[in-house]
Amino acid sequence: MSGLAVVGMVVENRGQRAPDLQEILTRHGDRILGRMGLRSPDKEEGIISLIVEGSDEEVERIVRDIGSVDGVTVTHMMLR
C-alpha cells in the first residue's frame, strides 16, 4: 500500500553537501511528489522539505539514504 510522508532536512554547508544530496534525490525522484528548499540568509545552511509517496519501506529507504550524507539532519512523518 502506498502512503504519503513529509520528509524534512537541514543541510549544513550547502555548497559542499549539494552534489551528494542531489544524487540521492534524483535516484528517488519517482517517489518525490514535491520539493521546497529554503536557504538561511546568514548561514551556509539550507532547509528542504519533500512530499513523498511510497510504502513505509520505500520512505524509510529514502530517509536512510538522505541521512547517510554527512552534515544532513533528516526526519519524517507518515501522513497515511
Secondary structure as the mmCIF struct_conf table of DSSP 4:
data_model
#
loop_
_struct_conf.conf_type_id
_struct_conf.id
_struct_conf.beg_label_comp_id
_struct_conf.beg_label_asym_id
_struct_conf.beg_label_seq_id
_struct_conf.end_label_comp_id
_struct_conf.end_label_asym_id
_struct_conf.end_label_seq_id
STRN STRN1 GLY A 3 GLU A 12
BEND BEND1 ASN A 13 ASN A 13
HELX_RH_AL_P HELX_RH_AL_P1 ARG A 14 ARG A 27
TURN_TY1_P TURN_TY1_P1 HIS A 28 HIS A 28
HELX_RH_3T_P HELX_RH_3T_P1 GLY A 29 ARG A 31
STRN STRN2 ILE A 32 ARG A 39
TURN_TY1_P TURN_TY1_P2 PRO A 41 ASP A 42
BEND BEND2 LYS A 43 GLU A 44
STRN STRN3 GLU A 45 GLY A 54
HELX_RH_AL_P HELX_RH_AL_P2 ASP A 56 GLY A 67
TURN_TY1_P TURN_TY1_P3 SER A 68 SER A 68
BEND BEND3 VAL A 69 VAL A 69
TURN_TY1_P TURN_TY1_P4 ASP A 70 GLY A 71
STRN STRN4 VAL A 72 MET A 78
#
